[in-house]
């Protein structure tokens, strides 16, 4: 029996196929149902994913994704998957559920995601039982790539970004002012573009202005976490997954220490850890 597991965010989806052969890892575009259309979702499944499965059948699918919090979105994603994998048993969870499995397995703890966006929840009995409220892009996602990127771009557009950082950004991305303003009118493009800015500026994280931007973003996120889970933060471990948490791990841990918060672990991509949790199920 082959099991297909997905961990999907706004920017990318990591898949692993588990069965009698060696685990097969595949990466496709992000499949957040709030950011991609039904046509785009189906195109990724049929053109990016299925051809890479080498004809291997799939008996069960566990799809963990951002944007899959509501029952309506869960049903939508299940329907898309059913069209491509007609005979598979399908279960839909959130990206927080996946992060919790990767970080804590059968234990309890506070799970945090800092990727393109950000979220947090209390993980217990194999799933997130309580989630931190999130307003999402453009006002929420504190500490995530789109938030850090947006903070950088605001300084850029106001002429207050350090000249070295401005020069570097000009070389790395399209920085036409008019195009930047248009970009932010489109939710998906704006979110992904701001997140890309955050990623490329990783090479300049040592600049004092970048350190301050990162601190402000991470502080906003951690304040929200402690306000939502005041008792749990004291009692349980706090773990992070996501590209931003991983790339800026030193800055994240430094910010947490200043707030008297201990981070137990940081995992860049949960999919390999999730695969281990399922390794006995096939």
QUIZI-V113584 format. One record per residue. N is the residue number from 1. PSI is psi in degrees with one decimal (NA if undefined). OMEGA is omega in radians with two decimals (NA if undefined). D_LAST is the distance of its C-alpha to the last C-alpha in Angstrom with 2 decimals. Layout:
BEGIN
N_PSI_OMEGA_D_LAST, N_PSI_OMEGA_D_LAST
END
This chain:
BEGIN
1_128.1_3.14_5.68, 2_132.5_3.11_6.59, 3_129.7_3.11_6.88, 4_124.4_-3.12_10.51, 5_136.7_3.13_12.12, 6_138.4_2.99_15.93, 7_104.7_-2.95_18.54, 8_133.7_3.05_21.81, 9_-164.4_-3.13_25.40, 10_-36.4_-3.03_28.81, 11_-37.4_-3.07_29.00, 12_161.4_3.02_25.55, 13_124.9_3.05_21.91, 14_128.8_3.13_19.24, 15_150.1_2.96_15.98, 16_134.5_3.08_12.86, 17_118.8_-3.12_10.46, 18_136.2_3.12_7.13, 19_-149.0_-3.12_5.90, 20_-27.3_3.11_7.74, 21_-179.3_3.10_10.73, 22_147.3_3.08_12.02, 23_138.0_-3.14_11.29, 24_121.1_-3.12_13.89, 25_134.2_-3.11_16.17, 26_145.1_3.06_18.61, 27_133.0_3.09_21.52, 28_-177.6_3.06_23.55, 29_161.1_3.08_26.41, 30_145.6_-3.07_26.18, 31_49.5_3.02_25.34, 32_116.3_-3.06_27.21, 33_-13.5_3.06_28.34, 34_-15.5_-3.05_31.64, 35_-20.2_3.13_32.46, 36_149.4_3.12_31.31, 37_166.9_3.09_32.44, 38_-39.3_3.13_30.38, 39_-44.1_3.12_31.51, 40_-40.8_-3.14_30.45, 41_-49.1_-3.12_27.00, 42_-35.6_3.13_26.48, 43_-42.6_3.12_27.99, 44_-43.7_-3.13_25.53, 45_-44.8_-3.03_22.52, 46_-29.4_-3.07_24.14, 47_-31.4_-3.11_26.01, 48_-39.2_-3.04_24.24, 49_-60.9_-2.97_20.52, 50_-41.9_3.13_19.87, 51_-22.6_-3.13_22.01, 52_-0.4_3.13_20.03, 53_-0.2_3.07_16.70, 54_34.9_3.07_18.38, 55_1.2_-3.14_17.84, 56_134.2_-3.12_14.04, 57_157.2_-3.14_13.02, 58_122.7_-3.12_11.17, 59_-32.8_-3.06_9.74, 60_140.1_3.12_9.62, 61_129.6_2.99_11.91, 62_110.2_-3.13_12.91, 63_112.8_3.10_16.43, 64_119.9_-3.05_18.42, 65_151.4_2.97_21.98, 66_146.3_-3.10_25.60, 67_4.9_-3.10_27.72, 68_27.6_-3.09_25.11, 69_-35.3_-3.09_26.86, 70_155.0_3.13_28.63, 71_-32.6_3.13_27.33, 72_-46.3_-3.14_29.19, 73_-35.7_3.07_27.43, 74_-44.5_3.14_23.98, 75_-39.6_3.11_24.99, 76_-50.4_-3.10_26.38, 77_-39.5_3.10_23.27, 78_-40.6_3.13_21.13, 79_-42.6_3.11_23.78, 80_-47.0_-3.11_23.75, 81_-35.5_-3.11_20.01, 82_-30.9_3.13_20.37, 83_-32.3_-3.10_23.16, 84_-35.4_-3.13_21.13, 85_76.2_-2.95_17.73, 86_-37.8_-3.00_19.32, 87_7.1_-3.11_16.55, 88_145.4_2.98_13.85, 89_129.6_-2.98_13.45, 90_132.5_3.06_14.95, 91_133.9_-3.09_15.57, 92_132.6_3.05_18.35, 93_-179.0_-3.14_19.39, 94_167.0_3.07_22.04, 95_-25.8_3.07_22.17, 96_-38.5_3.07_23.39, 97_-43.8_3.13_20.24, 98_-44.6_3.14_18.32, 99_-39.4_3.11_21.09, 100_-42.9_3.09_20.98, 101_-42.4_-3.12_17.32, 102_-40.1_-3.05_18.22, 103_-40.1_-2.95_21.47, 104_-16.6_-3.13_21.05, 105_-111.1_-3.12_17.49, 106_3.6_3.13_18.48, 107_-178.3_3.09_22.15, 108_155.2_3.09_24.85, 109_174.5_3.08_26.89, 110_121.5_-3.10_28.59, 111_132.8_-3.12_26.57, 112_140.2_3.06_28.68, 113_125.3_2.98_28.15, 114_89.7_3.09_30.84, 115_-129.4_3.02_29.96, 116_-45.6_3.05_31.91, 117_-165.2_3.10_32.40, 118_150.4_3.07_32.03, 119_167.4_3.13_30.65, 120_155.1_3.13_29.91, 121_165.7_3.07_28.53, 122_122.4_-3.03_27.97, 123_128.2_-3.11_24.34, 124_139.7_3.10_23.54, 125_40.3_3.04_20.75, 126_8.2_3.12_18.13, 127_163.8_3.09_20.44, 128_121.0_-3.08_23.93, 129_-18.3_3.08_26.43, 130_133.1_-3.04_29.55, 131_145.2_3.07_30.20, 132_133.2_3.11_33.25, 133_143.9_3.13_35.38, 134_131.4_3.10_35.55, 135_-11.2_3.08_38.20, 136_-171.7_-3.10_36.45, 137_142.7_0.08_38.33, 138_-5.3_-3.01_41.28, 139_-23.8_-3.08_42.32, 140_-138.7_-3.13_39.19, 141_37.9_-3.11_36.20, 142_132.4_3.09_38.23, 143_-10.4_3.10_37.27, 144_172.6_-3.10_34.85, 145_-40.3_-3.12_35.57, 146_-32.0_3.12_37.46, 147_-46.7_3.11_39.59, 148_-44.7_3.12_40.45, 149_-40.3_3.14_41.17, 150_-39.4_3.11_43.32, 151_-40.8_3.12_45.31, 152_-45.4_-3.08_45.97, 153_-32.9_3.08_47.02, 154_-42.1_3.10_49.35, 155_-38.0_3.12_51.18, 156_-49.9_-3.06_51.24, 157_-26.2_3.13_52.73, 158_-1.5_3.12_55.27, 159_16.2_-3.08_56.42, 160_7.0_3.10_55.38, 161_137.1_3.14_52.62, 162_138.9_-3.02_53.76, 163_-36.7_3.11_55.31, 164_-40.4_3.13_53.00, 165_-39.3_3.11_49.90, 166_-45.8_-3.13_51.48, 167_-42.9_3.13_52.28, 168_-44.0_-3.13_48.74, 169_-39.0_3.11_47.25, 170_-35.7_-3.13_49.75, 171_-30.5_-2.98_48.53, 172_-30.6_-3.06_44.81, 173_168.6_3.05_44.64, 174_116.9_-3.07_46.73, 175_27.5_3.03_49.11, 176_122.2_-3.01_51.60, 177_-44.4_-3.12_52.65, 178_-41.8_3.13_52.93, 179_-35.8_3.12_49.50, 180_-44.2_3.13_48.00, 181_-40.8_3.11_49.54, 182_-37.8_-3.13_48.27, 183_-40.5_-3.06_44.77, 184_-7.4_3.06_44.63, 185_-16.6_-3.13_45.55, 186_115.2_-2.99_42.21, 187_-53.1_-3.06_39.39, 188_-49.8_-3.11_36.49, 189_-40.8_-3.14_38.65, 190_-44.4_-3.12_40.44, 191_-46.9_-3.10_37.33, 192_-36.3_3.13_35.70, 193_-45.9_3.13_39.08, 194_-38.6_3.12_39.86, 195_-36.0_3.11_36.46, 196_-38.8_3.09_37.27, 197_-45.1_3.11_40.61, 198_-42.7_-3.10_38.94, 199_-47.8_-3.06_36.74, 200_-25.5_-3.13_39.67, 201_-0.6_3.09_41.85, 202_-32.9_-3.14_39.53, 203_-15.6_-3.11_41.82, 204_21.4_-3.07_44.71, 205_-20.7_-3.10_43.15, 206_-13.6_3.12_45.85, 207_136.7_-3.13_48.64, 208_-39.7_-3.13_50.06, 209_-39.2_3.08_49.84, 210_-41.1_3.11_46.12, 211_-40.6_-3.14_45.61, 212_-41.2_3.11_47.39, 213_-47.5_-3.14_45.40, 214_-44.9_-3.14_42.09, 215_-45.8_-3.12_43.44, 216_-42.6_3.14_44.63, 217_-47.3_-3.11_41.29, 218_-37.3_3.11_39.22, 219_-42.7_3.12_41.86, 220_-42.6_-3.14_41.71, 221_-49.1_-3.08_37.94, 222_-33.7_3.06_38.09, 223_-40.1_3.13_41.05, 224_-39.9_3.12_39.11, 225_-47.4_-3.10_36.15, 226_-30.0_3.09_38.57, 227_-34.7_-3.13_40.47, 228_-37.9_-3.08_37.35, 229_61.4_-3.04_35.88, 230_-39.9_-3.12_39.03, 231_-40.4_-3.09_37.92, 232_-35.0_-3.14_34.27, 233_-33.7_3.13_35.43, 234_-39.9_-2.97_37.44, 235_-33.9_-2.97_34.85, 236_161.3_3.10_31.42, 237_152.6_3.11_30.07, 238_119.8_-3.13_30.30, 239_152.8_-3.10_27.70, 240_144.6_2.92_27.86, 241_163.8_3.06_25.72, 242_155.8_-3.06_27.12, 243_-39.2_-3.12_29.30, 244_-43.7_3.10_32.58, 245_-36.1_-3.10_31.60, 246_-49.0_-3.11_30.53, 247_-40.1_-3.10_33.53, 248_37.3_-3.07_36.01, 249_-42.8_-3.12_34.41, 250_-44.5_-3.14_37.74, 251_-39.2_3.12_39.67, 252_-46.9_-3.13_37.15, 253_-37.9_3.13_37.23, 254_-42.5_3.11_41.05, 255_-44.7_-3.14_41.43, 256_-42.3_-3.14_39.25, 257_-39.7_3.14_41.29, 258_-22.0_3.11_44.50, 259_11.7_-3.12_43.22, 260_38.3_3.09_42.25, 261_132.4_3.13_38.52, 262_127.0_3.09_36.07, 263_123.4_-3.07_32.93, 264_-42.2_-3.10_30.18, 265_153.6_3.09_27.97, 266_123.6_-3.12_27.81, 267_125.3_-3.11_24.72, 268_-53.5_-3.10_25.45, 269_117.1_-3.03_22.14, 270_-16.2_-2.88_19.34, 271_-39.1_-3.14_16.46, 272_-37.3_3.11_15.70, 273_-37.8_3.11_15.96, 274_-40.9_3.13_13.67, 275_-38.6_3.11_10.95, 276_-35.8_3.12_11.47, 277_-30.6_-3.09_11.21, 278_-2.8_-2.98_7.67, 279_-23.2_3.13_6.69, 280_3.0_-3.03_5.86, 281_-2.2_-3.07_3.79, 282_NA_NA_0.00
END
